[in-house]
Amino acid sequence: MWIFTKFGFFSVVKKDGDDFLTVRSRVLGDLDNLKKLYLPKLSKIIKNAGTDYPYRAKVAKDDFADGMYKISMDIDYSNFKDEVKILMGNDRANTYGNVWAALFTLEHDNFK
């Protein structure tokens, strides 16, 4: 699962044989924000331990669900990209905008 928030971008997966979820990020500060704001039980952040995401940590599914609930309850903005620009700056907002634009093509293509 990919998760874009106003404080970071994350990829969340369940590795084979693992009881925990692995939360991965391309930016260390994003995982720091997630742990500080919503997932205090997130494990220690491991650096350069994976293939395509340089930062990762583990968390129990129940704790992750609690954090996602809290994130959803904190949504208080009418425009996501504008909120990202305010909190994380133009570069991050532009990057998210590029992802939005790439996904916009789904409306016009014959995807299922």
N, CA, C and O atoms as a printed pandas DataFrame, in Angstrom:
     atom_number atom_name residue_name chain_id  residue_number  x_coord  y_coord  z_coord
0              1         N          MET        A               1    0.852   -1.176    0.000
1              2        CA          MET        A               1    0.000    0.000    0.000
2              3         C          MET        A               1    0.893    1.233    0.000
3              4         O          MET        A               1    1.849    1.322    0.771
4              5         N          TRP        A               2    0.579    2.157   -0.850
5              6        CA          TRP        A               2    1.234    3.456   -0.803
6              7         C          TRP        A               2    0.344    4.421   -0.042
7              8         O          TRP        A               2   -0.876    4.436   -0.210
8              9         N          ILE        A               3    0.970    5.216    0.787
9             10        CA          ILE        A               3    0.229    6.193    1.580
10            11         C          ILE        A               3    0.916    7.544    1.438
11            12         O          ILE        A               3    2.088    7.701    1.780
12            13         N          PHE        A               4    0.164    8.517    0.926
13            14        CA          PHE        A               4    0.646    9.885    0.829
14            15         C          PHE        A               4   -0.063   10.688    1.914
15            16         O          PHE        A               4   -1.292   10.705    1.976
16            17         N          THR        A               5    0.701   11.341    2.757
17            18        CA          THR        A               5    0.127   12.172    3.818
18            19         C          THR        A               5    0.729   13.566    3.726
19            20         O          THR        A               5    1.655   13.811    2.954
20            21         N          LYS        A               6    0.194   14.457    4.513
21            22        CA          LYS        A               6    0.735   15.816    4.526
22            23         C          LYS        A               6    2.083   15.892    5.232
23            24         O          LYS        A               6    2.714   16.948    5.248
24            25         N          PHE        A               7    2.533   14.775    5.819
25            26        CA          PHE        A               7    3.818   14.769    6.520
26            27         C          PHE        A               7    4.774   13.703    5.993
27            28         O          PHE        A               7    5.856   13.518    6.552
28            29         N          GLY        A               8    4.390   12.993    4.916
29            30        CA          GLY        A               8    5.311   12.021    4.357
30            31         C          GLY        A               8    4.656   11.011    3.437
31            32         O          GLY        A               8    3.432   10.910    3.355
32            33         N          PHE        A               9    5.508   10.266    2.745
33            34        CA          PHE        A               9    5.084    9.203    1.836
34            35         C          PHE        A               9    5.632    7.874    2.348
35            36         O          PHE        A               9    6.782    7.782    2.777
36            37         N          PHE        A              10    4.772    6.831    2.292
37            38        CA          PHE        A              10    5.145    5.535    2.839
38            39         C          PHE        A              10    4.672    4.399    1.945
39            40         O          PHE        A              10    3.662    4.514    1.251
40            41         N          SER        A              11    5.405    3.318    1.974
41            42        CA          SER        A              11    4.989    2.064    1.376
42            43         C          SER        A              11    4.880    1.066    2.522
43            44         O          SER        A              11    5.814    0.907    3.308
44            45         N          VAL        A              12    3.740    0.398    2.614
45            46        CA          VAL        A              12    3.509   -0.542    3.717
46            47         C          VAL        A              12    3.253   -1.919    3.123
47            48         O          VAL        A              12    2.392   -2.088    2.260
48            49         N          VAL        A              13    4.014   -2.901    3.598
49            50        CA          VAL        A              13    3.895   -4.271    3.107
50            51         C          VAL        A              13    4.009   -5.248    4.278
51            52         O          VAL        A              13    4.459   -4.895    5.368
52            53         N          LYS        A              14    3.591   -6.468    4.021
53            54        CA          LYS        A              14    3.790   -7.550    4.984
54            55         C          LYS        A              14    4.730   -8.551    4.325
55            56         O          LYS        A              14    4.368   -9.213    3.352
56            57         N          LYS        A              15    5.921   -8.650    4.855
57            58        CA          LYS        A              15    6.927   -9.556    4.310
58            59         C          LYS        A              15    6.558  -10.999    4.641
59            60         O          LYS        A              15    5.994  -11.275    5.700
60            61         N          ASP        A              16    6.876  -11.911    3.737
61            62        CA          ASP        A              16    6.616  -13.335    3.968
62            63         C          ASP        A              16    7.248  -13.790    5.279
63            64         O          ASP        A              16    8.410  -13.498    5.563
64            65         N          GLY        A              17    6.463  -14.508    6.064
65            66        CA          GLY        A              17    6.957  -15.049    7.323
66            67         C          GLY        A              17    7.052  -14.051    8.459
67            68         O          GLY        A              17    7.540  -14.390    9.538
68            69         N          ASP        A              18    6.602  -12.844    8.242
69            70        CA          ASP        A              18    6.695  -11.789    9.258
70            71         C          ASP        A              18    5.303  -11.536    9.830
71            72         O          ASP        A              18    4.327  -11.470    9.083
72            73         N          ASP        A              19    5.209  -11.394   11.130
73            74        CA          ASP        A              19    3.932  -11.078   11.769
74            75         C          ASP        A              19    3.655   -9.577   11.783
75            76         O          ASP        A              19    2.529   -9.159   12.051
76            77         N          PHE        A              20    4.656   -8.777   11.501
77            78        CA          PHE        A              20    4.539   -7.330   11.542
78            79         C          PHE        A              20    4.426   -6.761   10.133
79            80         O          PHE        A              20    4.725   -7.436    9.148
80            81         N          LEU        A              21    3.994   -5.520   10.058
81            82        CA          LEU        A              21    4.029   -4.780    8.795
82            83         C          LEU        A              21    5.365   -4.056    8.701
83            84         O          LEU        A              21    5.916   -3.621    9.713
84            85         N          THR        A              22    5.876   -3.930    7.502
85            86        CA          THR        A              22    7.078   -3.152    7.256
86            87         C          THR        A              22    6.651   -1.842    6.608
87            88         O          THR        A              22    5.998   -1.831    5.565
88            89         N          VAL        A              23    7.029   -0.747    7.240
89            90        CA          VAL        A              23    6.720    0.589    6.731
90            91         C          VAL        A              23    8.019    1.146    6.161
91            92         O          VAL        A              23    9.025    1.257    6.862
92            93         N          ARG        A              24    7.977    1.497    4.868
93            94        CA          ARG        A              24    9.189    1.924    4.185
94            95         C          ARG        A              24    9.028    3.353    3.678
95            96         O          ARG        A              24    7.919    3.819    3.417
96            97         N          SER        A              25   10.163    4.034    3.546
97            98        CA          SER        A              25   10.130    5.400    3.038
98            99         C          SER        A              25   11.430    5.719    2.312
99           100         O          SER        A              25   12.460    5.086    2.544
100          101         N          ARG        A              26   11.365    6.690    1.452
101          102        CA          ARG        A              26   12.552    7.171    0.754
102          103         C          ARG        A              26   13.231    8.301    1.520
103          104         O          ARG        A              26   14.365    8.673    1.220
104          105         N          VAL        A              27   12.520    8.848    2.523
105          106        CA          VAL        A              27   13.018    9.997    3.280
106          107         C          VAL        A              27   12.972    9.659    4.769
107          108         O          VAL        A              27   11.914    9.315    5.296
108          109         N          LEU        A              28   14.096    9.755    5.436
109          110        CA          LEU        A              28   14.168    9.440    6.861
110          111         C          LEU        A              28   13.197   10.291    7.671
111          112         O          LEU        A              28   12.527    9.782    8.570
112          113         N          GLY        A              29   13.118   11.565    7.363
113          114        CA          GLY        A              29   12.236   12.461    8.110
114          115         C          GLY        A              29   10.774   12.061    8.044
115          116         O          GLY        A              29   10.016   12.322    8.978
116          117         N          ASP        A              30   10.368   11.430    6.950
117          118        CA          ASP        A              30    8.982   10.984    6.839
118          119         C          ASP        A              30    8.678    9.930    7.901
119          120         O          ASP        A              30    7.650   10.003    8.574
120          121         N          LEU        A              31    9.570    8.951    8.053
121          122        CA          LEU        A              31    9.346    7.927    9.086
122          123         C          LEU        A              31    9.453    8.517   10.484
123          124         O          LEU        A              31    8.714    8.116   11.384
124          125         N          ASP        A              32   10.358    9.458   10.675
125          126        CA          ASP        A              32   10.443   10.144   11.968
126          127         C          ASP        A              32    9.118   10.836   12.287
127          128         O          ASP        A              32    8.617   10.744   13.408
128          129         N          ASN        A              33    8.552   11.534   11.290
129          130        CA          ASN        A              33    7.262   12.204   11.486
130          131         C          ASN        A              33    6.165   11.210   11.839
131          132         O          ASN        A              33    5.379   11.439   12.759
132          133         N          LEU        A              34    6.115   10.107   11.104
133          134        CA          LEU        A              34    5.089    9.097   11.344
134          135         C          LEU        A              34    5.176    8.559   12.772
135          136         O          LEU        A              34    4.165    8.421   13.461
136          137         N          LYS        A              35    6.392    8.262   13.197
137          138        CA          LYS        A              35    6.582    7.720   14.549
138          139         C          LYS        A              35    6.213    8.761   15.613
139          140         O          LYS        A              35    5.525    8.453   16.586
140          141         N          LYS        A              36    6.671    9.971   15.414
141          142        CA          LYS        A              36    6.424   11.030   16.398
142          143         C          LYS        A              36    4.943   11.396   16.484
143          144         O          LYS        A              36    4.413   11.596   17.577
144          145         N          LEU        A              37    4.280   11.482   15.337
145          146        CA          LEU        A              37    2.910   11.981   15.313
146          147         C          LEU        A              37    1.844   10.916   15.517
147          148         O          LEU        A              37    0.827   11.179   16.157
148          149         N          TYR        A              38    2.065    9.690   14.972
149          150        CA          TYR        A              38    0.959    8.729   14.931
150          151         C          TYR        A              38    1.307    7.290   15.299
151          152         O          TYR        A              38    0.422    6.533   15.696
152          153         N          LEU        A              39    2.554    6.900   15.180
153          154        CA          LEU        A              39    2.910    5.500   15.445
154          155         C          LEU        A              39    4.056    5.402   16.441
155          156         O          LEU        A              39    5.167    5.026   16.070
156          157         N          PRO        A              40    3.799    5.736   17.698
157          158        CA          PRO        A              40    4.888    5.702   18.679
158          159         C          PRO        A              40    5.481    4.303   18.879
159          160         O          PRO        A              40    6.605    4.174   19.366
160          161         N          LYS        A              41    4.740    3.263   18.510
161          162        CA          LYS        A              41    5.247    1.900   18.667
162          163         C          LYS        A              41    6.000    1.403   17.433
163          164         O          LYS        A              41    6.388    0.237   17.371
164          165         N          LEU        A              42    6.207    2.274   16.461
165          166        CA          LEU        A              42    7.019    1.923   15.300
166          167         C          LEU        A              42    8.424    1.568   15.789
167          168         O          LEU        A              42    8.986    2.258   16.639
168          169         N          SER        A              43    8.980    0.496   15.249
169          170        CA          SER        A              43   10.301    0.048   15.697
170          171         C          SER        A              43   11.372    1.080   15.339
171          172         O          SER        A              43   11.105    2.096   14.697
172          173         N          LYS        A              44   12.562    0.785   15.770
173          174        CA          LYS        A              44   13.717    1.593   15.388
174          175         C          LYS        A              44   13.803    1.604   13.858
175          176         O          LYS        A              44   13.570    0.585   13.206
176          177         N          ILE        A              45   14.136    2.750   13.306
177          178        CA          ILE        A              45   14.250    2.894   11.860
178          179         C          ILE        A              45   15.587    2.330   11.401
179          180         O          ILE        A              45   16.645    2.700   11.909
180          181         N          ILE        A              46   15.516    1.440   10.441
181          182        CA          ILE        A              46   16.710    0.812    9.880
182          183         C          ILE        A              46   17.078    1.554    8.597
183          184         O          ILE        A              46   16.209    1.852    7.778
184          185         N          LYS        A              47   18.347    1.846    8.425
185          186        CA          LYS        A              47   18.819    2.557    7.238
186          187         C          LYS        A              47   19.518    1.589    6.292
187          188         O          LYS        A              47   20.289    0.731    6.721
188          189         N          ASN        A              48   19.241    1.738    5.007
189          190        CA          ASN        A              48   19.905    0.976    3.942
190          191         C          ASN        A              48   19.826   -0.539    4.136
191          192         O          ASN        A              48   20.799   -1.253    3.897
192          193         N          ALA        A              49   18.671   -1.017    4.567
193          194        CA          ALA        A              49   18.509   -2.456    4.805
194          195         C          ALA        A              49   17.670   -3.126    3.729
195          196         O          ALA        A              49   17.411   -4.327    3.808
196          197         N          GLY        A              50   17.242   -2.374    2.730
197          198        CA          GLY        A              50   16.376   -2.951    1.718
198          199         C          GLY        A              50   16.858   -2.651    0.322
199          200         O          GLY        A              50   17.987   -2.208    0.111
200          201         N          THR        A              51   16.000   -2.894   -0.601
201          202        CA          THR        A              51   16.371   -2.717   -1.996
202          203         C          THR        A              51   16.004   -1.331   -2.512
203          204         O          THR        A              51   16.890   -0.543   -2.845
204          205         N          ASP        A              52   14.711   -1.022   -2.583
205          206        CA          ASP        A              52   14.322    0.233   -3.222
206          207         C          ASP        A              52   13.886    1.334   -2.253
207          208         O          ASP        A              52   13.657    2.462   -2.689
208          209         N          TYR        A              53   13.766    1.054   -0.993
209          210        CA          TYR        A              53   13.455    2.078    0.006
210          211         C          TYR        A              53   14.582    2.085    1.029
211          212         O          TYR        A              53   14.820    1.062    1.672
212          213         N          PRO        A              54   15.275    3.190    1.201
213          214        CA          PRO        A              54   16.433    3.194    2.090
214          215         C          PRO        A              54   16.106    3.192    3.585
215          216         O          PRO        A              54   16.985    2.926    4.405
216          217         N          TYR        A              55   14.858    3.484    3.948
217          218        CA          TYR        A              55   14.484    3.542    5.366
218          219         C          TYR        A              55   13.263    2.676    5.604
219          220         O          TYR        A              55   12.314    2.684    4.820
220          221         N          ARG        A              56   13.302    1.934    6.692
221          222        CA          ARG        A              56   12.181    1.037    6.999
222          223         C          ARG        A              56   12.106    0.777    8.497
223          224         O          ARG        A              56   13.090    0.904    9.226
224          225         N          ALA        A              57   10.914    0.412    8.925
225          226        CA          ALA        A              57   10.664    0.060   10.323
226          227         C          ALA        A              57    9.495   -0.911   10.350
227          228         O          ALA        A              57    8.797   -1.083    9.351
228          229         N          LYS        A              58    9.286   -1.540   11.492
229          230        CA          LYS        A              58    8.210   -2.523   11.622
230          231         C          LYS        A              58    7.210   -2.048   12.672
231          232         O          LYS        A              58    7.535   -1.291   13.587
232          233         N          VAL        A              59    5.968   -2.531   12.497
233          234        CA          VAL        A              59    4.910   -2.178   13.437
234          235         C          VAL        A              59    3.851   -3.284   13.402
235          236         O          VAL        A              59    3.614   -3.895   12.361
236          237         N          ALA        A              60    3.226   -3.530   14.542
237          238        CA          ALA        A              60    2.127   -4.491   14.607
238          239         C          ALA        A              60    0.933   -3.950   13.820
239          240         O          ALA        A              60    0.714   -2.741   13.752
240          241         N          LYS        A              61    0.165   -4.868   13.226
241          242        CA          LYS        A              61   -0.995   -4.456   12.424
242          243         C          LYS        A              61   -1.984   -3.620   13.233
243          244         O          LYS        A              61   -2.497   -2.617   12.736
244          245         N          ASP        A              62   -2.251   -4.019   14.458
245          246        CA          ASP        A              62   -3.197   -3.263   15.291
246          247         C          ASP        A              62   -2.700   -1.848   15.558
247          248         O          ASP        A              62   -3.482   -0.897   15.525
248          249         N          ASP        A              63   -1.410   -1.704   15.821
249          250        CA          ASP        A              63   -0.848   -0.377   16.056
250          251         C          ASP        A              63   -0.896    0.471   14.783
251          252         O          ASP        A              63   -1.157    1.673   14.838
252          253         N          PHE        A              64   -0.641   -0.164   13.645
253          254        CA          PHE        A              64   -0.737    0.547   12.369
254          255         C          PHE        A              64   -2.173    1.023   12.134
255          256         O          PHE        A              64   -2.396    2.163   11.724
256          257         N          ALA        A              65   -3.133    0.154   12.394
257          258        CA          ALA        A              65   -4.543    0.517   12.223
258          259         C          ALA        A              65   -4.910    1.693   13.129
259          260         O          ALA        A              65   -5.622    2.602   12.701
260          261         N          ASP        A              66   -4.434    1.684   14.366
261          262        CA          ASP        A              66   -4.694    2.805   15.275
262          263         C          ASP        A              66   -4.108    4.104   14.718
263          264         O          ASP        A              66   -4.747    5.155   14.775
264          265         N          GLY        A              67   -2.902    4.024   14.185
265          266        CA          GLY        A              67   -2.268    5.204   13.616
266          267         C          GLY        A              67   -3.023    5.725   12.404
267          268         O          GLY        A              67   -3.188    6.934   12.247
268          269         N          MET        A              68   -3.484    4.819   11.544
269          270        CA          MET        A              68   -4.249    5.236   10.368
270          271         C          MET        A              68   -5.563    5.902   10.774
271          272         O          MET        A              68   -6.002    6.863   10.143
272          273         N          TYR        A              69   -6.180    5.385   11.825
273          274        CA          TYR        A              69   -7.398    6.006   12.340
274          275         C          TYR        A              69   -7.103    7.448   12.780
275          276         O          TYR        A              69   -7.849    8.369   12.451
276          277         N          LYS        A              70   -6.019    7.627   13.519
277          278        CA          LYS        A              70   -5.664    8.964   14.007
278          279         C          LYS        A              70   -5.355    9.913   12.848
279          280         O          LYS        A              70   -5.746   11.080   12.870
280          281         N          ILE        A              71   -4.651    9.400   11.839
281          282        CA          ILE        A              71   -4.357   10.231   10.665
282          283         C          ILE        A              71   -5.660   10.681   10.010
283          284         O          ILE        A              71   -5.813   11.853    9.667
284          285         N          SER        A              72   -6.593    9.754    9.838
285          286        CA          SER        A              72   -7.856   10.113    9.187
286          287         C          SER        A              72   -8.643   11.125   10.003
287          288         O          SER        A              72   -9.304   11.995    9.436
288          289         N          MET        A              73   -8.582   11.026   11.314
289          290        CA          MET        A              73   -9.307   11.965   12.163
290          291         C          MET        A              73   -8.683   13.363   12.152
291          292         O          MET        A              73   -9.339   14.337   12.520
292          293         N          ASP        A              74   -7.427   13.464   11.735
293          294        CA          ASP        A              74   -6.746   14.759   11.685
294          295         C          ASP        A              74   -6.869   15.459   10.335
295          296         O          ASP        A              74   -6.294   16.531   10.149
296          297         N          ILE        A              75   -7.593   14.887    9.405
297          298        CA          ILE        A              75   -7.771   15.556    8.104
298          299         C          ILE        A              75   -8.659   16.771    8.316
299          300         O          ILE        A              75   -9.823   16.653    8.700
300          301         N          ASP        A              76   -8.080   17.954    8.054
301          302        CA          ASP        A              76   -8.795   19.204    8.294
302          303         C          ASP        A              76   -8.562   20.224    7.183
303          304         O          ASP        A              76   -8.723   21.426    7.394
304          305         N          TYR        A              77   -8.186   19.744    6.007
305          306        CA          TYR        A              77   -7.845   20.625    4.896
306          307         C          TYR        A              77   -8.754   20.305    3.716
307          308         O          TYR        A              77   -9.245   19.185    3.574
308          309         N          SER        A              78   -8.968   21.323    2.864
309          310        CA          SER        A              78   -9.835   21.123    1.706
310          311         C          SER        A              78   -9.059   20.791    0.436
311          312         O          SER        A              78   -9.648   20.342   -0.547
312          313         N          ASN        A              79   -7.740   21.006    0.445
313          314        CA          ASN        A              79   -6.917   20.694   -0.721
314          315         C          ASN        A              79   -5.614   20.066   -0.243
315          316         O          ASN        A              79   -4.804   20.719    0.414
316          317         N          PHE        A              80   -5.422   18.805   -0.575
317          318        CA          PHE        A              80   -4.262   18.053   -0.090
318          319         C          PHE        A              80   -2.943   18.648   -0.580
319          320         O          PHE        A              80   -2.031   18.865    0.217
320          321         N          LYS        A              81   -2.834   18.910   -1.869
321          322        CA          LYS        A              81   -1.566   19.421   -2.409
322          323         C          LYS        A              81   -1.208   20.779   -1.792
323          324         O          LYS        A              81   -0.035   21.051   -1.533
324          325         N          ASP        A              82   -2.208   21.627   -1.558
325          326        CA          ASP        A              82   -1.933   22.913   -0.913
326          327         C          ASP        A              82   -1.423   22.718    0.512
327          328         O          ASP        A              82   -0.524   23.429    0.959
328          329         N          GLU        A              83   -2.000   21.756    1.218
329          330        CA          GLU        A              83   -1.568   21.477    2.596
330          331         C          GLU        A              83   -0.130   20.949    2.617
331          332         O          GLU        A              83    0.661   21.325    3.481
332          333         N          VAL        A              84    0.197   20.089    1.677
333          334        CA          VAL        A              84    1.567   19.575    1.574
334          335         C          VAL        A              84    2.534   20.723    1.310
335          336         O          VAL        A              84    3.619   20.773    1.889
336          337         N          LYS        A              85    2.141   21.636    0.443
337          338        CA          LYS        A              85    2.998   22.794    0.142
338          339         C          LYS        A              85    3.260   23.620    1.389
339          340         O          LYS        A              85    4.387   24.062    1.614
340          341         N          ILE        A              86    2.238   23.833    2.198
341          342        CA          ILE        A              86    2.386   24.609    3.435
342          343         C          ILE        A              86    3.323   23.902    4.405
343          344         O          ILE        A              86    4.210   24.529    4.984
344          345         N          LEU        A              87    3.130   22.606    4.583
345          346        CA          LEU        A              87    3.871   21.870    5.611
346          347         C          LEU        A              87    5.236   21.349    5.157
347          348         O          LEU        A              87    6.170   21.272    5.955
348          349         N          MET        A              88    5.347   20.990    3.874
349          350        CA          MET        A              88    6.575   20.332    3.428
350          351         C          MET        A              88    7.301   21.078    2.312
351          352         O          MET        A              88    8.404   20.694    1.922
352          353         N          GLY        A              89    6.691   22.134    1.804
353          354        CA          GLY        A              89    7.371   22.960    0.809
354          355         C          GLY        A              89    7.001   22.647   -0.629
355          356         O          GLY        A              89    6.330   21.659   -0.930
356          357         N          ASN        A              90    7.469   23.533   -1.509
357          358        CA          ASN        A              90    7.153   23.448   -2.934
358          359         C          ASN        A              90    7.666   22.168   -3.579
359          360         O          ASN        A              90    6.952   21.553   -4.372
360          361         N          ASP        A              91    8.878   21.757   -3.257
361          362        CA          ASP        A              91    9.451   20.584   -3.912
362          363         C          ASP        A              91    8.616   19.337   -3.649
363          364         O          ASP        A              91    8.326   18.574   -4.571
364          365         N          ARG        A              92    8.232   19.130   -2.399
365          366        CA          ARG        A              92    7.418   17.951   -2.080
366          367         C          ARG        A              92    6.039   18.069   -2.718
367          368         O          ARG        A              92    5.524   17.092   -3.261
368          369         N          ALA        A              93    5.440   19.245   -2.657
369          370        CA          ALA        A              93    4.121   19.438   -3.274
370          371         C          ALA        A              93    4.188   19.184   -4.774
371          372         O          ALA        A              93    3.274   18.580   -5.336
372          373         N          ASN        A              94    5.249   19.632   -5.428
373          374        CA          ASN        A              94    5.400   19.397   -6.860
374          375         C          ASN        A              94    5.588   17.916   -7.161
375          376         O          ASN        A              94    5.053   17.412   -8.149
376          377         N          THR        A              95    6.336   17.219   -6.328
377          378        CA          THR        A              95    6.521   15.778   -6.516
378          379         C          THR        A              95    5.195   15.055   -6.375
379          380         O          THR        A              95    4.861   14.205   -7.200
380          381         N          TYR        A              96    4.440   15.380   -5.346
381          382        CA          TYR        A              96    3.111   14.773   -5.179
382          383         C          TYR        A              96    2.206   15.127   -6.364
383          384         O          TYR        A              96    1.423   14.297   -6.825
384          385         N          GLY        A              97    2.322   16.367   -6.850
385          386        CA          GLY        A              97    1.535   16.775   -8.004
386          387         C          GLY        A              97    1.874   15.956   -9.246
387          388         O          GLY        A              97    0.993   15.647  -10.050
388          389         N          ASN        A              98    3.138   15.606   -9.401
389          390        CA          ASN        A              98    3.540   14.758  -10.528
390          391         C          ASN        A              98    2.927   13.368  -10.417
391          392         O          ASN        A              98    2.524   12.780  -11.421
392          393         N          VAL        A              99    2.857   12.849   -9.210
393          394        CA          VAL        A              99    2.207   11.552   -8.999
394          395         C          VAL        A              99    0.717   11.679   -9.327
395          396         O          VAL        A              99    0.147   10.822  -10.003
396          397         N          TRP        A             100    0.097   12.753   -8.844
397          398        CA          TRP        A             100   -1.320   12.994   -9.144
398          399         C          TRP        A             100   -1.551   13.031  -10.648
399          400         O          TRP        A             100   -2.502   12.434  -11.152
400          401         N          ALA        A             101   -0.675   13.736  -11.362
401          402        CA          ALA        A             101   -0.833   13.866  -12.815
402          403         C          ALA        A             101   -0.678   12.516  -13.511
403          404         O          ALA        A             101   -1.415   12.212  -14.449
404          405         N          ALA        A             102    0.268   11.715  -13.059
405          406        CA          ALA        A             102    0.449   10.385  -13.649
406          407         C          ALA        A             102   -0.791    9.527  -13.416
407          408         O          ALA        A             102   -1.220    8.800  -14.312
408          409         N          LEU        A             103   -1.362    9.606  -12.230
409          410        CA          LEU        A             103   -2.552    8.820  -11.913
410          411         C          LEU        A             103   -3.804    9.361  -12.595
411          412         O          LEU        A             103   -4.779    8.632  -12.776
412          413         N          PHE        A             104   -3.777   10.631  -12.973
413          414        CA          PHE        A             104   -4.913   11.239  -13.668
414          415         C          PHE        A             104   -5.229   10.486  -14.953
415          416         O          PHE        A             104   -6.382   10.437  -15.381
416          417         N          THR        A             105   -4.204    9.898  -15.569
417          418        CA          THR        A             105   -4.419    9.164  -16.814
418          419         C          THR        A             105   -5.334    7.960  -16.612
419          420         O          THR        A             105   -5.909    7.460  -17.579
420          421         N          LEU        A             106   -5.476    7.492  -15.394
421          422        CA          LEU        A             106   -6.372    6.364  -15.124
422          423         C          LEU        A             106   -7.815    6.691  -15.521
423          424         O          LEU        A             106   -8.569    5.798  -15.908
424          425         N          GLU        A             107   -8.194    7.952  -15.427
425          426        CA          GLU        A             107   -9.555    8.357  -15.783
426          427         C          GLU        A             107   -9.833    8.159  -17.264
427          428         O          GLU        A             107  -10.976    7.937  -17.661
428          429         N          HIS        A             108   -8.815    8.236  -18.060
429          430        CA          HIS        A             108   -8.994    8.232  -19.510
430          431         C          HIS        A             108   -8.561    6.941  -20.175
431          432         O          HIS        A             108   -8.841    6.721  -21.354
432          433         N          ASP        A             109   -7.892    6.099  -19.440
433          434        CA          ASP        A             109   -7.483    4.810  -19.978
434          435         C          ASP        A             109   -8.494    3.750  -19.565
435          436         O          ASP        A             109   -9.324    3.979  -18.685
436          437         N          ASN        A             110   -8.420    2.641  -20.179
437          438        CA          ASN        A             110   -9.391    1.576  -19.929
438          439         C          ASN        A             110   -8.844    0.593  -18.884
439          440         O          ASN        A             110   -8.712   -0.600  -19.156
440          441         N          PHE        A             111   -8.535    1.098  -17.709
441          442        CA          PHE        A             111   -8.031    0.250  -16.625
442          443         C          PHE        A             111   -9.198   -0.383  -15.873
443          444         O          PHE        A             111  -10.298    0.168  -15.825
444          445         N          LYS        A             112   -8.945   -1.511  -15.307
445          446        CA          LYS        A             112   -9.953   -2.167  -14.482
446          447         C          LYS        A             112   -9.583   -2.054  -13.039
447          448         O          LYS        A             112  -10.308   -2.545  -12.175
